[in-house]
Amino acid sequence: MSTPRDTALARLFLNSYDALRLRLRRRLGSEDLANDVLHETYLRVDRMDTTPVLHKPDAYLYRMALNIAADRRAADARLLTGEEIDALLQVSEDQDPARIVGGQKELQSLLGALYELPSRRRRIFIAARLEEAPHLEIAERFGISTRMVEKELKAALTHCAHRLERKVIQRFGPGAGKPS
């Protein structure tokens, strides 16, 4: 465990802790959130290699804490609520067991088709469809052009559709919307 750094900003943080907590509690409307944000703020202040030159260090600490609170709220907003989780976990009474088994077999067929693809093509497909990475990011990751990413994706989709006995419908470019 490392020892806390003794910087001017860390000392200011510790000296104004109670006032900062009160201000955050009023602004955020939650004692727990204010305490959590202050803890994270201190950790960030402690991790700073160099303290920037500040004209208003109190305002800097307060803004840092508000930014952390905003980041935390944004992250929490992406999480499912308890009601949403319950709705997902409820098994519908009208689910057909044959349909479930058919879906599982189709998923196994898709996995088999994916493993038949060349390694790079499979990894590009997974990056684009499962990780939802932009084509430009995939191109940079694999050291290829975005056009090559598109060609690899089209080849992967065509192969998987063929193995699953499905039609491929082009969703962009010339001939969009027509089965290929």
Secondary structure as UniProt FT lines:
FT   HELIX           8..15
FT   HELIX           17..28
FT   HELIX           31..47
FT   HELIX           57..77
FT   HELIX           82..89
FT   TURN            93..94
FT   HELIX           97..116
FT   HELIX           119..129
FT   HELIX           135..142
FT   HELIX           146..163
FT   TURN            164..165
FT   TURN            174..177
//
